[in-house]
Amino acid sequence: MPWPRDAVRAKALHTLGVLIYRHADYTAGDWAAARARLAESLALHRRSGDAAGAAAVLQDLGRVCAERGEWAA
C-alpha cells in the first residue's frame, strides 16, 4: 500500500514542476528543474499505482520536452 506522504509529495512536485515551466515560458526559467520535478512526481505516481496522476504528469512532461525540442524523450 502506498504511503500517503508519497501521494502528497507527488502532487506537490507536479505542481512545482508546472509552476517552474510556466515561469520558464516568460523568462529564462530553469527547464531542467521543471523536468526533474515532473519526473520525480511521475515516478511516485507510478510506484503508487496512480494511473490518473501519472497521466496528468506525463501531459505536462510532454509539454516541457516539446518546448525544449526533446521529441525522443
Order of alpha helices (4+ residues) and beta strands (2+ residues): alpha-alpha-alpha
